[in-house]
């Protein structure tokens, strides 16, 4: 029987981090929940990106590296 490895666990964490809403309505409901809880959705997203930056560079294809490897990445979230 095979057991989970650290590398596999890290890769799964990144794939769950990169989930997307299926509809615009789902997206808006998620943002509304954060607002109703008094949380700053944009700030949370920026912090999560910063926390996952090293793993993103490790697991995503090189094509994406310029978009999040620079420290001055701007996140655009439309409401």
N, CA, C and O atoms as CSV, one atom per row, in Angstrom:
chain,resi,resn,atom,element,x,y,z
A,1,UNK,N,N,0.839,-1.183,0.000
A,1,UNK,CA,C,0.000,0.000,0.000
A,1,UNK,C,C,0.880,1.241,0.000
A,1,UNK,O,O,1.841,1.333,0.763
A,2,UNK,N,N,0.541,2.200,-0.869
A,2,UNK,CA,C,1.308,3.439,-0.936
A,2,UNK,C,C,0.745,4.449,0.064
A,2,UNK,O,O,-0.462,4.524,0.294
A,3,UNK,N,N,1.639,5.201,0.635
A,3,UNK,CA,C,1.242,6.238,1.573
A,3,UNK,C,C,1.466,7.606,0.942
A,3,UNK,O,O,2.222,7.747,-0.020
A,4,UNK,N,N,0.813,8.585,1.486
A,4,UNK,CA,C,0.957,9.941,0.972
A,4,UNK,C,C,2.379,10.430,1.221
A,4,UNK,O,O,2.998,10.104,2.233
A,5,UNK,N,N,2.877,11.211,0.283
A,5,UNK,CA,C,4.197,11.810,0.452
A,5,UNK,C,C,4.028,13.302,0.703
A,5,UNK,O,O,2.967,13.872,0.451
A,6,UNK,N,N,5.081,13.921,1.199
A,6,UNK,CA,C,5.050,15.362,1.460
A,6,UNK,C,C,4.816,16.121,0.157
A,6,UNK,O,O,4.048,17.082,0.127
A,7,UNK,N,N,5.470,15.696,-0.913
A,7,UNK,CA,C,5.329,16.364,-2.202
A,7,UNK,C,C,3.889,16.272,-2.713
A,7,UNK,O,O,3.339,17.249,-3.222
A,8,UNK,N,N,3.290,15.100,-2.573
A,8,UNK,CA,C,1.904,14.917,-3.012
A,8,UNK,C,C,0.974,15.807,-2.202
A,8,UNK,O,O,0.074,16.437,-2.757
A,9,UNK,N,N,1.188,15.863,-0.896
A,9,UNK,CA,C,0.372,16.685,-0.022
A,9,UNK,C,C,0.466,18.159,-0.425
A,9,UNK,O,O,-0.553,18.846,-0.496
A,10,UNK,N,N,1.680,18.648,-0.688
A,10,UNK,CA,C,1.865,20.045,-1.101
A,10,UNK,C,C,1.147,20.324,-2.420
A,10,UNK,O,O,0.502,21.362,-2.572
A,11,UNK,N,N,1.258,19.409,-3.360
A,11,UNK,CA,C,0.612,19.591,-4.658
A,11,UNK,C,C,-0.913,19.644,-4.512
A,11,UNK,O,O,-1.572,20.441,-5.181
A,12,UNK,N,N,-1.464,18.814,-3.657
A,12,UNK,CA,C,-2.910,18.819,-3.415
A,12,UNK,C,C,-3.330,20.134,-2.760
A,12,UNK,O,O,-4.404,20.656,-3.061
A,13,UNK,N,N,-2.501,20.672,-1.874
A,13,UNK,CA,C,-2.820,21.948,-1.242
A,13,UNK,C,C,-2.900,23.063,-2.281
A,13,UNK,O,O,-3.774,23.927,-2.198
A,14,UNK,N,N,-2.001,23.050,-3.251
A,14,UNK,CA,C,-2.021,24.060,-4.306
A,14,UNK,C,C,-3.229,23.879,-5.208
A,14,UNK,O,O,-3.863,24.858,-5.599
A,15,UNK,N,N,-3.553,22.637,-5.541
A,15,UNK,CA,C,-4.712,22.432,-6.418
A,15,UNK,C,C,-6.003,22.864,-5.730
A,15,UNK,O,O,-6.910,23.358,-6.399
A,16,UNK,N,N,-6.110,22.695,-4.429
A,16,UNK,CA,C,-7.308,23.167,-3.730
A,16,UNK,C,C,-7.291,24.684,-3.591
A,16,UNK,O,O,-8.350,25.308,-3.525
A,17,UNK,N,N,-6.109,25.286,-3.545
A,17,UNK,CA,C,-5.980,26.743,-3.481
A,17,UNK,C,C,-6.442,27.373,-4.795
A,17,UNK,O,O,-6.949,28.495,-4.796
A,18,UNK,N,N,-6.276,26.674,-5.897
A,18,UNK,CA,C,-6.597,27.209,-7.219
A,18,UNK,C,C,-7.986,26.798,-7.708
A,18,UNK,O,O,-8.181,26.578,-8.903
A,19,UNK,N,N,-8.921,26.696,-6.820
A,19,UNK,CA,C,-10.281,26.393,-7.232
A,19,UNK,C,C,-10.990,27.676,-7.644
A,19,UNK,O,O,-10.687,28.762,-7.150
A,20,UNK,N,N,-11.930,27.527,-8.550
A,20,UNK,CA,C,-12.645,28.685,-9.072
A,20,UNK,C,C,-14.143,28.454,-8.977
A,20,UNK,O,O,-14.613,27.318,-9.025
A,21,UNK,N,N,-14.874,29.527,-8.844
A,21,UNK,CA,C,-16.332,29.444,-8.795
A,21,UNK,C,C,-16.870,29.087,-10.174
A,21,UNK,O,O,-16.314,29.504,-11.191
A,22,UNK,N,N,-17.938,28.325,-10.207
A,22,UNK,CA,C,-18.500,27.897,-11.479
A,22,UNK,C,C,-19.340,28.982,-12.142
A,22,UNK,O,O,-19.430,29.039,-13.368
A,23,UNK,N,N,-19.951,29.839,-11.338
A,23,UNK,CA,C,-20.791,30.897,-11.903
A,23,UNK,C,C,-20.465,32.226,-11.237
A,23,UNK,O,O,-19.867,32.280,-10.163
A,24,UNK,N,N,-20.873,33.282,-11.901
A,24,UNK,CA,C,-20.681,34.613,-11.328
A,24,UNK,C,C,-21.501,34.765,-10.043
A,24,UNK,O,O,-21.088,35.453,-9.109
A,25,UNK,N,N,-22.659,34.118,-10.010
A,25,UNK,CA,C,-23.508,34.173,-8.821
A,25,UNK,C,C,-22.794,33.553,-7.622
A,25,UNK,O,O,-22.839,34.103,-6.522
A,26,UNK,N,N,-22.129,32.401,-7.828
A,26,UNK,CA,C,-21.359,31.769,-6.751
A,26,UNK,C,C,-20.254,32.697,-6.249
A,26,UNK,O,O,-20.027,32.817,-5.045
A,27,UNK,N,N,-19.577,33.343,-7.182
A,27,UNK,CA,C,-18.514,34.292,-6.867
A,27,UNK,C,C,-19.057,35.435,-6.009
A,27,UNK,O,O,-18.469,35.787,-4.986
A,28,UNK,N,N,-20.178,36.008,-6.433
A,28,UNK,CA,C,-20.773,37.123,-5.706
A,28,UNK,C,C,-21.266,36.700,-4.326
A,28,UNK,O,O,-21.149,37.466,-3.369
A,29,UNK,N,N,-21.815,35.492,-4.210
A,29,UNK,CA,C,-22.258,34.989,-2.912
A,29,UNK,C,C,-21.082,34.799,-1.963
A,29,UNK,O,O,-21.191,35.078,-0.769
A,30,UNK,N,N,-19.970,34.330,-2.486
A,30,UNK,CA,C,-18.780,34.144,-1.662
A,30,UNK,C,C,-18.273,35.494,-1.143
A,30,UNK,O,O,-17.957,35.635,0.038
A,31,UNK,N,N,-18.201,36.469,-2.026
A,31,UNK,CA,C,-17.758,37.802,-1.617
A,31,UNK,C,C,-18.728,38.388,-0.600
A,31,UNK,O,O,-18.304,38.990,0.386
A,32,UNK,N,N,-20.026,38.217,-0.830
A,32,UNK,CA,C,-21.039,38.731,0.099
A,32,UNK,C,C,-20.880,38.107,1.481
A,32,UNK,O,O,-21.079,38.784,2.490
A,33,UNK,N,N,-20.528,36.839,1.539
A,33,UNK,CA,C,-20.326,36.196,2.835
A,33,UNK,C,C,-19.171,36.853,3.590
A,33,UNK,O,O,-19.291,37.149,4.779
A,34,UNK,N,N,-18.055,37.078,2.898
A,34,UNK,CA,C,-16.913,37.734,3.533
A,34,UNK,C,C,-17.305,39.116,4.059
A,34,UNK,O,O,-16.954,39.489,5.179
A,35,UNK,N,N,-18.031,39.861,3.242
A,35,UNK,CA,C,-18.474,41.203,3.646
A,35,UNK,C,C,-19.388,41.115,4.861
A,35,UNK,O,O,-19.252,41.912,5.790
A,36,UNK,N,N,-20.317,40.163,4.872
A,36,UNK,CA,C,-21.249,40.028,5.999
A,36,UNK,C,C,-20.527,39.644,7.291
A,36,UNK,O,O,-21.002,39.946,8.386
A,37,UNK,N,N,-19.384,38.982,7.161
A,37,UNK,CA,C,-18.593,38.609,8.327
A,37,UNK,C,C,-17.609,39.708,8.732
A,37,UNK,O,O,-16.862,39.556,9.698
A,38,UNK,N,N,-17.614,40.815,7.986
A,38,UNK,CA,C,-16.718,41.933,8.300
A,38,UNK,C,C,-15.279,41.697,7.882
A,38,UNK,O,O,-14.360,42.277,8.459
A,39,UNK,N,N,-15.077,40.849,6.883
A,39,UNK,CA,C,-13.731,40.517,6.417
A,39,UNK,C,C,-13.427,41.236,5.109
A,39,UNK,O,O,-14.328,41.499,4.312
A,40,UNK,N,N,-12.161,41.549,4.895
A,40,UNK,CA,C,-11.719,42.216,3.666
A,40,UNK,C,C,-11.299,41.141,2.656
A,40,UNK,O,O,-10.214,40.570,2.765
A,41,UNK,N,N,-12.154,40.876,1.686
A,41,UNK,CA,C,-11.937,39.802,0.722
A,41,UNK,C,C,-10.645,39.998,-0.072
A,41,UNK,O,O,-9.872,39.054,-0.237
A,42,UNK,N,N,-10.405,41.213,-0.561
A,42,UNK,CA,C,-9.190,41.476,-1.347
A,42,UNK,C,C,-7.933,41.233,-0.523
A,42,UNK,O,O,-6.974,40.628,-1.000
A,43,UNK,N,N,-7.945,41.705,0.704
A,43,UNK,CA,C,-6.782,41.555,1.572
A,43,UNK,C,C,-6.509,40.079,1.866
A,43,UNK,O,O,-5.356,39.648,1.882
A,44,UNK,N,N,-7.558,39.321,2.094
A,44,UNK,CA,C,-7.403,37.888,2.344
A,44,UNK,C,C,-6.806,37.197,1.122
A,44,UNK,O,O,-5.912,36.362,1.258
A,45,UNK,N,N,-7.290,37.535,-0.061
A,45,UNK,CA,C,-6.754,36.935,-1.300
A,45,UNK,C,C,-5.285,37.286,-1.496
A,45,UNK,O,O,-4.486,36.430,-1.875
A,46,UNK,N,N,-4.927,38.536,-1.242
A,46,UNK,CA,C,-3.518,38.946,-1.374
A,46,UNK,C,C,-2.630,38.180,-0.408
A,46,UNK,O,O,-1.549,37.724,-0.780
A,47,UNK,N,N,-3.086,38.038,0.831
A,47,UNK,CA,C,-2.300,37.313,1.836
A,47,UNK,C,C,-2.156,35.842,1.467
A,47,UNK,O,O,-1.083,35.264,1.637
A,48,UNK,N,N,-3.219,35.234,0.967
A,48,UNK,CA,C,-3.143,33.830,0.554
A,48,UNK,C,C,-2.173,33.648,-0.601
A,48,UNK,O,O,-1.411,32.682,-0.626
A,49,UNK,N,N,-2.195,34.569,-1.555
A,49,UNK,CA,C,-1.264,34.490,-2.680
A,49,UNK,C,C,0.172,34.598,-2.190
A,49,UNK,O,O,1.041,33.848,-2.634
A,50,UNK,N,N,0.422,35.521,-1.284
A,50,UNK,CA,C,1.768,35.695,-0.746
A,50,UNK,C,C,2.219,34.437,-0.001
A,50,UNK,O,O,3.372,34.022,-0.119
A,51,UNK,N,N,1.312,33.834,0.761
A,51,UNK,CA,C,1.651,32.621,1.511
A,51,UNK,C,C,1.946,31.443,0.599
A,51,UNK,O,O,2.782,30.604,0.935
A,52,UNK,N,N,1.290,31.361,-0.535
A,52,UNK,CA,C,1.426,30.209,-1.446
A,52,UNK,C,C,2.408,30.455,-2.591
A,52,UNK,O,O,2.587,29.587,-3.446
A,53,UNK,N,N,3.040,31.613,-2.617
A,53,UNK,CA,C,3.905,31.982,-3.738
A,53,UNK,C,C,4.986,30.927,-4.030
A,53,UNK,O,O,5.179,30.561,-5.190
A,54,UNK,N,N,5.675,30.444,-3.030
A,54,UNK,CA,C,6.762,29.467,-3.249
A,54,UNK,C,C,6.218,28.166,-3.842
A,54,UNK,O,O,6.830,27.583,-4.736
A,55,UNK,N,N,5.074,27.720,-3.344
A,55,UNK,CA,C,4.483,26.490,-3.868
A,55,UNK,C,C,3.976,26.677,-5.293
A,55,UNK,O,O,4.069,25.763,-6.113
A,56,UNK,N,N,3.441,27.860,-5.588
A,56,UNK,CA,C,2.977,28.131,-6.947
A,56,UNK,C,C,4.128,28.035,-7.939
A,56,UNK,O,O,3.984,27.451,-9.013
A,57,UNK,N,N,5.265,28.607,-7.575
A,57,UNK,CA,C,6.440,28.553,-8.452
A,57,UNK,C,C,6.889,27.107,-8.640
A,57,UNK,O,O,7.343,26.726,-9.719
A,58,UNK,N,N,6.763,26.321,-7.603
A,58,UNK,CA,C,7.233,24.929,-7.665
A,58,UNK,C,C,6.326,24.034,-8.509
A,58,UNK,O,O,6.819,23.162,-9.224
A,59,UNK,N,N,5.005,24.235,-8.436
A,59,UNK,CA,C,4.082,23.279,-9.047
A,59,UNK,C,C,3.395,23.740,-10.335
A,59,UNK,O,O,2.957,22.905,-11.127
A,60,UNK,N,N,3.293,25.036,-10.555
A,60,UNK,CA,C,2.633,25.482,-11.781
A,60,UNK,C,C,3.635,25.580,-12.928
A,60,UNK,O,O,4.829,25.754,-12.682
A,61,UNK,N,N,3.180,25.473,-14.169
A,61,UNK,CA,C,4.084,25.544,-15.321
A,61,UNK,C,C,4.824,26.883,-15.388
A,61,UNK,O,O,4.350,27.897,-14.875
A,62,UNK,N,N,5.977,26.863,-16.020
A,62,UNK,CA,C,6.840,28.047,-16.106
A,62,UNK,C,C,6.140,29.227,-16.777
A,62,UNK,O,O,6.488,30.378,-16.515
A,63,UNK,N,N,5.169,28.959,-17.628
A,63,UNK,CA,C,4.436,30.033,-18.296
A,63,UNK,C,C,3.832,31.013,-17.294
A,63,UNK,O,O,3.771,32.212,-17.566
A,64,UNK,N,N,3.387,30.521,-16.143
A,64,UNK,CA,C,2.728,31.358,-15.145
A,64,UNK,C,C,3.688,32.067,-14.192
A,64,UNK,O,O,3.276,33.000,-13.501
A,65,UNK,N,N,4.928,31.663,-14.135
A,65,UNK,CA,C,5.868,32.201,-13.156
A,65,UNK,C,C,5.988,33.716,-13.157
A,65,UNK,O,O,6.012,34.306,-12.076
A,66,UNK,N,N,6.065,34.382,-14.303
A,66,UNK,CA,C,6.195,35.846,-14.256
A,66,UNK,C,C,5.007,36.543,-13.585
A,66,UNK,O,O,5.153,37.652,-13.071
A,67,UNK,N,N,3.854,35.912,-13.586
A,67,UNK,CA,C,2.662,36.551,-13.053
A,67,UNK,C,C,2.627,36.598,-11.534
A,67,UNK,O,O,1.987,37.485,-10.970
A,68,UNK,N,N,3.291,35.678,-10.858
A,68,UNK,CA,C,3.222,35.680,-9.405
A,68,UNK,C,C,4.579,35.582,-8.724
A,68,UNK,O,O,4.648,35.580,-7.495
A,69,UNK,N,N,5.661,35.502,-9.494
A,69,UNK,CA,C,6.977,35.395,-8.862
A,69,UNK,C,C,7.544,36.762,-8.485
A,69,UNK,O,O,8.392,36.863,-7.599
A,70,UNK,N,N,7.075,37.812,-9.159
A,70,UNK,CA,C,7.505,39.162,-8.797
A,70,UNK,C,C,6.789,39.604,-7.535
A,70,UNK,O,O,5.638,39.231,-7.306
A,71,UNK,N,N,7.456,40.387,-6.723
A,71,UNK,CA,C,6.874,40.844,-5.464
A,71,UNK,C,C,5.850,41.959,-5.669
A,71,UNK,O,O,5.105,42.292,-4.747
A,72,UNK,N,N,5.807,42.530,-6.857
A,72,UNK,CA,C,4.890,43.649,-7.089
A,72,UNK,C,C,3.641,43.223,-7.859
A,72,UNK,O,O,3.046,44.025,-8.578
A,73,UNK,N,N,3.250,41.977,-7.708
A,73,UNK,CA,C,2.060,41.480,-8.397
A,73,UNK,C,C,0.836,42.214,-7.880
A,73,UNK,O,O,0.633,42.344,-6.673
A,74,UNK,N,N,0.029,42.690,-8.812
A,74,UNK,CA,C,-1.213,43.349,-8.438
A,74,UNK,C,C,-2.358,42.370,-8.681
A,74,UNK,O,O,-2.444,41.749,-9.740
A,75,UNK,N,N,-3.206,42.244,-7.718
A,75,UNK,CA,C,-4.355,41.350,-7.840
A,75,UNK,C,C,-5.568,42.205,-8.182
A,75,UNK,O,O,-5.890,43.158,-7.473
A,76,UNK,N,N,-6.229,41.856,-9.264
A,76,UNK,CA,C,-7.431,42.561,-9.661
A,76,UNK,C,C,-8.621,41.668,-9.390
A,76,UNK,O,O,-8.739,40.579,-9.951
A,77,UNK,N,N,-9.488,42.133,-8.536
A,77,UNK,CA,C,-10.697,41.391,-8.197
A,77,UNK,C,C,-11.868,42.298,-8.532
A,77,UNK,O,O,-12.026,43.374,-7.956
A,78,UNK,N,N,-12.680,41.847,-9.468
A,78,UNK,CA,C,-13.826,42.675,-9.846
A,78,UNK,C,C,-15.027,42.280,-9.017
A,78,UNK,O,O,-15.271,41.099,-8.770
A,79,UNK,N,N,-15.761,43.266,-8.599
A,79,UNK,CA,C,-16.948,43.032,-7.772
A,79,UNK,C,C,-18.185,43.244,-8.574
A,79,UNK,O,O,-19.290,43.094,-8.054
